[in-house]
Amino acid sequence: MGINGGLGNLGVSVMQLIAPLVIFLPIFTFLGVRGVPQPDGSLLALTNAAWIWVPLLAVATLAAWFGMNDIAVQKRLSPRNCRC
């Protein structure tokens, strides 16, 4: 339980560090993400804070799909192998 809590807190810390950096970068313009014009003429892409997680989540999902094989298979009980 401690590892899960620690990794969850790490994710929050990483988000708090990365989100302010990526909202100033035009990373996802190929997806049609537009920035909000600021008074000084720069663009602020607030949606990048959410979009930055999509590639990481896709990689984690594929890793879990193909690599998670530690679930025990339940054997069916039949009259032949029943220890009743």
N, CA, C and O atoms as CSV, one atom per row, in Angstrom:
chain,resi,resn,atom,element,x,y,z
A,1,MET,N,N,0.816,-1.181,0.000
A,1,MET,CA,C,0.000,0.000,0.000
A,1,MET,C,C,0.869,1.258,0.000
A,1,MET,O,O,0.505,2.274,-0.592
A,2,GLY,N,N,2.006,1.181,0.662
A,2,GLY,CA,C,2.891,2.337,0.704
A,2,GLY,C,C,3.466,2.682,-0.654
A,2,GLY,O,O,3.663,3.854,-0.973
A,3,ILE,N,N,3.739,1.653,-1.461
A,3,ILE,CA,C,4.292,1.907,-2.801
A,3,ILE,C,C,3.255,2.605,-3.671
A,3,ILE,O,O,3.582,3.544,-4.396
A,4,ASN,N,N,2.009,2.151,-3.602
A,4,ASN,CA,C,0.960,2.795,-4.397
A,4,ASN,C,C,0.776,4.250,-4.002
A,4,ASN,O,O,0.626,5.116,-4.863
A,5,GLY,N,N,0.787,4.521,-2.711
A,5,GLY,CA,C,0.650,5.899,-2.252
A,5,GLY,C,C,1.825,6.753,-2.685
A,5,GLY,O,O,1.652,7.906,-3.081
A,6,GLY,N,N,3.020,6.188,-2.609
A,6,GLY,CA,C,4.213,6.934,-3.015
A,6,GLY,C,C,4.228,7.235,-4.497
A,6,GLY,O,O,4.584,8.341,-4.904
A,7,LEU,N,N,3.843,6.258,-5.312
A,7,LEU,CA,C,3.820,6.494,-6.758
A,7,LEU,C,C,2.705,7.459,-7.139
A,7,LEU,O,O,2.854,8.232,-8.085
A,8,GLY,N,N,1.601,7.423,-6.421
A,8,GLY,CA,C,0.532,8.387,-6.677
A,8,GLY,C,C,0.977,9.803,-6.372
A,8,GLY,O,O,0.686,10.733,-7.124
A,9,ASN,N,N,1.681,9.959,-5.269
A,9,ASN,CA,C,2.199,11.282,-4.923
A,9,ASN,C,C,3.258,11.733,-5.919
A,9,ASN,O,O,3.361,12.924,-6.213
A,10,LEU,N,N,4.039,10.807,-6.438
A,10,LEU,CA,C,5.042,11.149,-7.445
A,10,LEU,C,C,4.368,11.676,-8.708
A,10,LEU,O,O,4.847,12.634,-9.315
A,11,GLY,N,N,3.254,11.052,-9.106
A,11,GLY,CA,C,2.530,11.521,-10.282
A,11,GLY,C,C,1.999,12.931,-10.116
A,11,GLY,O,O,2.025,13.724,-11.057
A,12,VAL,N,N,1.521,13.243,-8.931
A,12,VAL,CA,C,1.031,14.599,-8.660
A,12,VAL,C,C,2.182,15.590,-8.734
A,12,VAL,O,O,2.039,16.672,-9.303
A,13,SER,N,N,3.314,15.228,-8.164
A,13,SER,CA,C,4.479,16.123,-8.190
A,13,SER,C,C,4.972,16.354,-9.609
A,13,SER,O,O,5.306,17.479,-9.983
A,14,VAL,N,N,5.018,15.287,-10.398
A,14,VAL,CA,C,5.462,15.423,-11.789
A,14,VAL,C,C,4.504,16.328,-12.554
A,14,VAL,O,O,4.945,17.172,-13.336
A,15,MET,N,N,3.208,16.167,-12.342
A,15,MET,CA,C,2.226,17.008,-13.024
A,15,MET,C,C,2.382,18.470,-12.630
A,15,MET,O,O,2.270,19.359,-13.474
A,16,GLN,N,N,2.640,18.720,-11.351
A,16,GLN,CA,C,2.792,20.099,-10.906
A,16,GLN,C,C,4.062,20.735,-11.461
A,16,GLN,O,O,4.132,21.957,-11.589
A,17,LEU,N,N,5.049,19.938,-11.786
A,17,LEU,CA,C,6.275,20.474,-12.380
A,17,LEU,C,C,6.179,20.612,-13.898
A,17,LEU,O,O,6.683,21.579,-14.468
A,18,ILE,N,N,5.533,19.646,-14.550
A,18,ILE,CA,C,5.519,19.613,-16.013
A,18,ILE,C,C,4.421,20.495,-16.606
A,18,ILE,O,O,4.632,21.121,-17.645
A,19,ALA,N,N,3.263,20.556,-15.967
A,19,ALA,CA,C,2.138,21.312,-16.527
A,19,ALA,C,C,2.478,22.768,-16.811
A,19,ALA,O,O,2.140,23.251,-17.891
A,20,PRO,N,N,3.123,23.492,-15.911
A,20,PRO,CA,C,3.452,24.885,-16.247
A,20,PRO,C,C,4.419,25.008,-17.419
A,20,PRO,O,O,4.422,26.024,-18.113
A,21,LEU,N,N,5.227,23.997,-17.644
A,21,LEU,CA,C,6.179,24.054,-18.756
A,21,LEU,C,C,5.512,23.782,-20.100
A,21,LEU,O,O,5.799,24.465,-21.083
A,22,VAL,N,N,4.625,22.790,-20.149
A,22,VAL,CA,C,4.053,22.392,-21.437
A,22,VAL,C,C,2.942,23.310,-21.920
A,22,VAL,O,O,2.596,23.261,-23.101
A,23,ILE,N,N,2.371,24.139,-21.068
A,23,ILE,CA,C,1.306,25.026,-21.553
A,23,ILE,C,C,1.869,26.157,-22.412
A,23,ILE,O,O,1.117,26.837,-23.110
A,24,PHE,N,N,3.167,26.359,-22.366
A,24,PHE,CA,C,3.784,27.396,-23.196
A,24,PHE,C,C,4.352,26.847,-24.500
A,24,PHE,O,O,4.779,27.622,-25.354
A,25,LEU,N,N,4.366,25.523,-24.671
A,25,LEU,CA,C,4.941,24.905,-25.863
A,25,LEU,C,C,3.841,24.469,-26.825
A,25,LEU,O,O,2.842,23.897,-26.388
A,26,PRO,N,N,3.999,24.723,-28.120
A,26,PRO,CA,C,2.992,24.284,-29.102
A,26,PRO,C,C,3.210,22.820,-29.492
A,26,PRO,O,O,3.536,22.528,-30.642
A,27,ILE,N,N,3.034,21.912,-28.553
A,27,ILE,CA,C,3.339,20.501,-28.781
A,27,ILE,C,C,2.265,19.812,-29.621
A,27,ILE,O,O,2.597,19.062,-30.540
A,28,PHE,N,N,1.009,20.047,-29.333
A,28,PHE,CA,C,-0.081,19.295,-29.946
A,28,PHE,C,C,-0.847,20.103,-30.987
A,28,PHE,O,O,-2.062,19.947,-31.113
A,29,THR,N,N,-0.169,20.953,-31.723
A,29,THR,CA,C,-0.846,21.730,-32.763
A,29,THR,C,C,-1.324,20.843,-33.902
A,29,THR,O,O,-2.283,21.192,-34.590
A,30,PHE,N,N,-0.670,19.690,-34.116
A,30,PHE,CA,C,-1.102,18.780,-35.187
A,30,PHE,C,C,-2.456,18.152,-34.870
A,30,PHE,O,O,-3.105,17.616,-35.769
A,31,LEU,N,N,-2.893,18.204,-33.623
A,31,LEU,CA,C,-4.216,17.705,-33.245
A,31,LEU,C,C,-5.287,18.790,-33.294
A,31,LEU,O,O,-6.453,18.530,-32.999
A,32,GLY,N,N,-4.897,19.987,-33.661
A,32,GLY,CA,C,-5.838,21.087,-33.724
A,32,GLY,C,C,-5.949,21.864,-32.428
A,32,GLY,O,O,-6.862,22.672,-32.255
A,33,VAL,N,N,-5.022,21.622,-31.520
A,33,VAL,CA,C,-5.042,22.349,-30.247
A,33,VAL,C,C,-4.575,23.767,-30.498
A,33,VAL,O,O,-3.467,23.987,-30.988
A,34,ARG,N,N,-5.404,24.713,-30.168
A,34,ARG,CA,C,-5.070,26.121,-30.346
A,34,ARG,C,C,-4.781,26.730,-28.982
A,34,ARG,O,O,-5.345,26.321,-27.968
A,35,GLY,N,N,-3.914,27.690,-28.979
A,35,GLY,CA,C,-3.613,28.387,-27.738
A,35,GLY,C,C,-4.546,29.563,-27.525
A,35,GLY,O,O,-5.194,30.043,-28.455
A,36,VAL,N,N,-4.602,30.011,-26.295
A,36,VAL,CA,C,-5.387,31.191,-25.940
A,36,VAL,C,C,-4.471,32.401,-26.060
A,36,VAL,O,O,-3.440,32.453,-25.389
A,37,PRO,N,N,-4.819,33.377,-26.901
A,37,PRO,CA,C,-3.947,34.546,-27.057
A,37,PRO,C,C,-3.843,35.344,-25.752
A,37,PRO,O,O,-4.840,35.589,-25.072
A,38,GLN,N,N,-2.643,35.729,-25.432
A,38,GLN,CA,C,-2.369,36.530,-24.238
A,38,GLN,C,C,-2.174,37.991,-24.639
A,38,GLN,O,O,-1.917,38.270,-25.810
A,39,PRO,N,N,-2.288,38.922,-23.707
A,39,PRO,CA,C,-2.128,40.346,-24.038
A,39,PRO,C,C,-0.768,40.684,-24.653
A,39,PRO,O,O,-0.663,41.641,-25.419
A,40,ASP,N,N,0.264,39.918,-24.330
A,40,ASP,CA,C,1.584,40.209,-24.898
A,40,ASP,C,C,1.787,39.573,-26.270
A,40,ASP,O,O,2.862,39.710,-26.855
A,41,GLY,N,N,0.776,38.881,-26.796
A,41,GLY,CA,C,0.860,38.281,-28.118
A,41,GLY,C,C,1.225,36.807,-28.111
A,41,GLY,O,O,1.129,36.155,-29.150
A,42,SER,N,N,1.635,36.267,-26.991
A,42,SER,CA,C,1.980,34.845,-26.923
A,42,SER,C,C,0.712,34.002,-26.803
A,42,SER,O,O,-0.364,34.515,-26.498
A,43,LEU,N,N,0.859,32.711,-27.046
A,43,LEU,CA,C,-0.258,31.781,-26.931
A,43,LEU,C,C,-0.054,30.903,-25.706
A,43,LEU,O,O,1.066,30.495,-25.401
A,44,LEU,N,N,-1.133,30.620,-25.016
A,44,LEU,CA,C,-1.102,29.774,-23.835
A,44,LEU,C,C,-2.000,28.573,-24.110
A,44,LEU,O,O,-3.223,28.710,-24.157
A,45,ALA,N,N,-1.408,27.409,-24.290
A,45,ALA,CA,C,-2.164,26.196,-24.611
A,45,ALA,C,C,-2.442,25.421,-23.327
A,45,ALA,O,O,-1.682,24.523,-22.966
A,46,LEU,N,N,-3.511,25.760,-22.650
A,46,LEU,CA,C,-3.843,25.119,-21.378
A,46,LEU,C,C,-4.187,23.646,-21.542
A,46,LEU,O,O,-3.979,22.856,-20.621
A,47,THR,N,N,-4.708,23.267,-22.700
A,47,THR,CA,C,-5.081,21.866,-22.907
A,47,THR,C,C,-3.869,20.951,-23.002
A,47,THR,O,O,-4.006,19.735,-22.865
A,48,ASN,N,N,-2.693,21.508,-23.232
A,48,ASN,CA,C,-1.489,20.674,-23.262
A,48,ASN,C,C,-1.242,19.996,-21.926
A,48,ASN,O,O,-0.645,18.921,-21.885
A,49,ALA,N,N,-1.688,20.602,-20.833
A,49,ALA,CA,C,-1.503,19.998,-19.516
A,49,ALA,C,C,-2.212,18.647,-19.427
A,49,ALA,O,O,-1.753,17.754,-18.714
A,50,ALA,N,N,-3.320,18.491,-20.142
A,50,ALA,CA,C,-4.017,17.205,-20.167
A,50,ALA,C,C,-3.497,16.310,-21.285
A,50,ALA,O,O,-3.332,15.106,-21.086
A,51,TRP,N,N,-3.238,16.884,-22.462
A,51,TRP,CA,C,-2.795,16.094,-23.611
A,51,TRP,C,C,-1.420,15.466,-23.404
A,51,TRP,O,O,-1.108,14.463,-24.046
A,52,ILE,N,N,-0.599,16.021,-22.535
A,52,ILE,CA,C,0.740,15.481,-22.331
A,52,ILE,C,C,0.691,14.072,-21.744
A,52,ILE,O,O,1.647,13.308,-21.881
A,53,TRP,N,N,-0.417,13.727,-21.092
A,53,TRP,CA,C,-0.536,12.409,-20.474
A,53,TRP,C,C,-0.999,11.335,-21.450
A,53,TRP,O,O,-0.819,10.151,-21.167
A,54,VAL,N,N,-1.582,11.695,-22.577
A,54,VAL,CA,C,-2.147,10.708,-23.501
A,54,VAL,C,C,-1.090,9.734,-24.031
A,54,VAL,O,O,-1.337,8.529,-23.989
A,55,PRO,N,N,0.070,10.179,-24.526
A,55,PRO,CA,C,1.068,9.201,-24.984
A,55,PRO,C,C,1.577,8.308,-23.854
A,55,PRO,O,O,1.807,7.118,-24.065
A,56,LEU,N,N,1.753,8.865,-22.671
A,56,LEU,CA,C,2.226,8.062,-21.544
A,56,LEU,C,C,1.189,7.020,-21.130
A,56,LEU,O,O,1.538,5.885,-20.808
A,57,LEU,N,N,-0.078,7.407,-21.138
A,57,LEU,CA,C,-1.138,6.461,-20.800
A,57,LEU,C,C,-1.284,5.377,-21.862
A,57,LEU,O,O,-1.585,4.229,-21.536
A,58,ALA,N,N,-1.076,5.726,-23.123
A,58,ALA,CA,C,-1.146,4.726,-24.191
A,58,ALA,C,C,-0.040,3.687,-24.027
A,58,ALA,O,O,-0.284,2.491,-24.183
A,59,VAL,N,N,1.158,4.134,-23.717
A,59,VAL,CA,C,2.274,3.203,-23.502
A,59,VAL,C,C,2.000,2.320,-22.287
A,59,VAL,O,O,2.232,1.112,-22.339
A,60,ALA,N,N,1.514,2.903,-21.202
A,60,ALA,CA,C,1.220,2.124,-19.997
A,60,ALA,C,C,0.094,1.122,-20.241
A,60,ALA,O,O,0.132,0.007,-19.720
A,61,THR,N,N,-0.905,1.513,-21.030
A,61,THR,CA,C,-2.006,0.608,-21.341
A,61,THR,C,C,-1.528,-0.573,-22.168
A,61,THR,O,O,-1.900,-1.713,-21.892
A,62,LEU,N,N,-0.710,-0.313,-23.176
A,62,LEU,CA,C,-0.178,-1.408,-23.990
A,62,LEU,C,C,0.734,-2.319,-23.179
A,62,LEU,O,O,0.705,-3.537,-23.351
A,63,ALA,N,N,1.539,-1.742,-22.303
A,63,ALA,CA,C,2.411,-2.557,-21.454
A,63,ALA,C,C,1.591,-3.448,-20.529
A,63,ALA,O,O,1.942,-4.608,-20.315
A,64,ALA,N,N,0.503,-2.916,-19.978
A,64,ALA,CA,C,-0.351,-3.717,-19.110
A,64,ALA,C,C,-1.087,-4.793,-19.905
A,64,ALA,O,O,-1.251,-5.916,-19.428
A,65,TRP,N,N,-1.525,-4.456,-21.107
A,65,TRP,CA,C,-2.274,-5.415,-21.931
A,65,TRP,C,C,-1.411,-6.609,-22.320
A,65,TRP,O,O,-1.846,-7.756,-22.223
A,66,PHE,N,N,-0.197,-6.335,-22.757
A,66,PHE,CA,C,0.656,-7.414,-23.241
A,66,PHE,C,C,1.537,-8.024,-22.151
A,66,PHE,O,O,1.995,-9.156,-22.307
A,67,GLY,N,N,1.783,-7.326,-21.075
A,67,GLY,CA,C,2.707,-7.826,-20.080
A,67,GLY,C,C,2.077,-8.358,-18.814
A,67,GLY,O,O,2.770,-8.953,-17.988
A,68,MET,N,N,0.785,-8.161,-18.638
A,68,MET,CA,C,0.151,-8.597,-17.401
A,68,MET,C,C,-0.351,-10.024,-17.565
A,68,MET,O,O,-1.478,-10.254,-18.003
A,69,ASN,N,N,0.491,-10.966,-17.212
A,69,ASN,CA,C,0.120,-12.374,-17.358
A,69,ASN,C,C,0.270,-13.118,-16.043
A,69,ASN,O,O,0.460,-14.334,-16.046
A,70,ASP,N,N,0.190,-12.425,-14.930
A,70,ASP,CA,C,0.382,-13.069,-13.642
A,70,ASP,C,C,-0.929,-13.430,-12.942
A,70,ASP,O,O,-0.926,-13.752,-11.754
A,71,ILE,N,N,-2.029,-13.380,-13.655
A,71,ILE,CA,C,-3.313,-13.738,-13.067
A,71,ILE,C,C,-3.463,-15.253,-13.146
A,71,ILE,O,O,-3.388,-15.842,-14.225
A,72,ALA,N,N,-3.675,-15.866,-12.004
A,72,ALA,CA,C,-3.798,-17.320,-11.960
A,72,ALA,C,C,-5.075,-17.763,-12.664
A,72,ALA,O,O,-6.128,-17.140,-12.524
A,73,VAL,N,N,-4.964,-18.824,-13.407
A,73,VAL,CA,C,-6.114,-19.382,-14.106
A,73,VAL,C,C,-6.800,-20.358,-13.161
A,73,VAL,O,O,-6.160,-21.240,-12.588
A,74,GLN,N,N,-8.084,-20.192,-13.007
A,74,GLN,CA,C,-8.834,-21.075,-12.128
A,74,GLN,C,C,-9.108,-22.383,-12.851
A,74,GLN,O,O,-9.592,-22.389,-13.983
A,75,LYS,N,N,-8.798,-23.482,-12.195
A,75,LYS,CA,C,-9.060,-24.794,-12.786
A,75,LYS,C,C,-10.502,-25.189,-12.504
A,75,LYS,O,O,-11.039,-24.947,-11.423
A,76,ARG,N,N,-11.098,-25.793,-13.491
A,76,ARG,CA,C,-12.464,-26.274,-13.313
A,76,ARG,C,C,-12.429,-27.573,-12.529
A,76,ARG,O,O,-11.622,-28.462,-12.798
A,77,LEU,N,N,-13.307,-27.662,-11.571
A,77,LEU,CA,C,-13.402,-28.898,-10.802
A,77,LEU,C,C,-14.333,-29.859,-11.519
A,77,LEU,O,O,-15.459,-29.520,-11.883
A,78,SER,N,N,-13.836,-31.037,-11.703
A,78,SER,CA,C,-14.665,-32.081,-12.289
A,78,SER,C,C,-14.695,-33.239,-11.294
A,78,SER,O,O,-13.886,-33.271,-10.366
A,79,PRO,N,N,-15.588,-34.161,-11.466
A,79,PRO,CA,C,-15.639,-35.295,-10.525
A,79,PRO,C,C,-14.324,-36.075,-10.478
A,79,PRO,O,O,-14.027,-36.705,-9.462
A,80,ARG,N,N,-13.534,-36.049,-11.545
A,80,ARG,CA,C,-12.277,-36.800,-11.559
A,80,ARG,C,C,-11.206,-36.159,-10.685
A,80,ARG,O,O,-10.450,-36.872,-10.026
A,81,ASN,N,N,-11.122,-34.824,-10.663
A,81,ASN,CA,C,-10.055,-34.186,-9.901
A,81,ASN,C,C,-10.558,-33.506,-8.629
A,81,ASN,O,O,-9.850,-32.684,-8.047
A,82,CYS,N,N,-11.751,-33.834,-8.202
A,82,CYS,CA,C,-12.305,-33.245,-6.986
A,82,CYS,C,C,-11.793,-34.010,-5.772
A,82,CYS,O,O,-11.817,-35.241,-5.746
A,83,ARG,N,N,-11.334,-33.276,-4.776
A,83,ARG,CA,C,-10.863,-33.906,-3.538
A,83,ARG,C,C,-11.963,-33.828,-2.479
A,83,ARG,O,O,-11.731,-33.357,-1.366
A,84,CYS,N,N,-13.118,-34.276,-2.824
A,84,CYS,CA,C,-14.260,-34.173,-1.915
A,84,CYS,C,C,-14.362,-35.387,-1.026
A,84,CYS,O,O,-15.268,-35.470,-0.196
